[in-house]
């Protein structure tokens, strides 16, 4: 598990759980870039097939987090994996819906539910 | 005359604290011997402040803080902490307690702490009442390409929009998300002329590009003009950069299934969804966003 300033990652089986920890404060982007680069390399690790994005630590988010999620999804897809989200706030779910990502990514209340979906 | 509710399972401590409060500043004091009793009293008594022991049988002071924060958020709580309960005191402060006083120093510090907390709460209420009288807020900011200022600007706008009562809190968040997208676009795509393709590459290299352009002309000297005009019925937010502009009509629709896998391009979508109006000037380097009060719309 890595627990840095802007994002936390943990491995659950063959899924990497990525928890963004920032909202608008992420404009201090030098640190963010380095952490995000680390997350990308973790997604690319052979032991990881799927990605779960746990949105429970941030009450809202915008296009930056969406961009991250698409990039992680692409990497997971390349390995035959999927991306699921969990614990999004009502506004978070709204953002995902606006971007139409609720149509392609599983969205769940808990990590456990996300893991079940990923295993199907 | 302020009413203070004192919560402590020890009768001798209730008497001590009550005496200090009554004789020191003439507070009216009510008592409860437990967290449960305190919650029951709050149904009928409206204290301006609660002073509570931290360690009590049954409902602890920490649990009481959480319950009061949820059910009576306007009532501040001052904790009385004993030796060895510092860690729980930190948790209680994080859960919403306003302050604490060590039990060993009640004589020296209780009155001053209670008065300070009451003064702060009264000032906050007074400020809220003043903000209810606000008819128009208008501000102009001239920012350099300093992303570190953006969170403060958004917090400022959030506070202004909330205070003036333009819209419900969830809509205030939507306004802030839209504003953040507009500011991000203006700085990175506008003033620094970074492309979506560059943003989609290696994040460290992208950050190096940001750092480089931020220090080099013609990018470094470009400014961001942000105008905020808010009334109880509408909010108008104008963001203007000094870049060459762009044609928003040429952006691909990110909701088109063909474009779902594109990494970028959702900022404008969020702006258009969360604001009632989004318009660009002819050059494409100025965006005007309007949010209307639902009741007035």
HADDOCK unambig.tbl for C-alpha pairs under 7 A between the chains (distance, minus, plus):
assign (segid A and resid 24 and name CA) (segid B and resid 151 and name CA) 5.40 0.50 0.50
assign (segid A and resid 25 and name CA) (segid B and resid 151 and name CA) 5.54 0.50 0.50
assign (segid A and resid 27 and name CA) (segid B and resid 147 and name CA) 5.40 0.50 0.50
assign (segid A and resid 27 and name CA) (segid B and resid 148 and name CA) 5.53 0.50 0.50
assign (segid A and resid 28 and name CA) (segid B and resid 148 and name CA) 5.84 0.50 0.50
assign (segid A and resid 30 and name CA) (segid B and resid 207 and name CA) 6.23 0.50 0.50
assign (segid A and resid 33 and name CA) (segid B and resid 203 and name CA) 5.08 0.50 0.50
assign (segid A and resid 33 and name CA) (segid B and resid 204 and name CA) 5.21 0.50 0.50
assign (segid A and resid 33 and name CA) (segid B and resid 207 and name CA) 6.45 0.50 0.50
assign (segid A and resid 34 and name CA) (segid B and resid 204 and name CA) 5.91 0.50 0.50
assign (segid A and resid 36 and name CA) (segid B and resid 203 and name CA) 6.95 0.50 0.50
assign (segid A and resid 37 and name CA) (segid B and resid 203 and name CA) 6.03 0.50 0.50
assign (segid A and resid 37 and name CA) (segid B and resid 204 and name CA) 6.74 0.50 0.50
assign (segid A and resid 62 and name CA) (segid B and resid 177 and name CA) 6.25 0.50 0.50
assign (segid A and resid 63 and name CA) (segid B and resid 266 and name CA) 5.66 0.50 0.50
assign (segid A and resid 63 and name CA) (segid B and resid 267 and name CA) 5.30 0.50 0.50
assign (segid A and resid 67 and name CA) (segid B and resid 263 and name CA) 5.17 0.50 0.50
assign (segid A and resid 67 and name CA) (segid B and resid 264 and name CA) 5.96 0.50 0.50
assign (segid A and resid 70 and name CA) (segid B and resid 261 and name CA) 6.63 0.50 0.50
assign (segid A and resid 70 and name CA) (segid B and resid 263 and name CA) 5.69 0.50 0.50
assign (segid A and resid 71 and name CA) (segid B and resid 263 and name CA) 6.47 0.50 0.50
assign (segid A and resid 99 and name CA) (segid B and resid 255 and name CA) 6.02 0.50 0.50
assign (segid A and resid 99 and name CA) (segid B and resid 266 and name CA) 7.00 0.50 0.50
assign (segid A and resid 100 and name CA) (segid B and resid 255 and name CA) 6.08 0.50 0.50
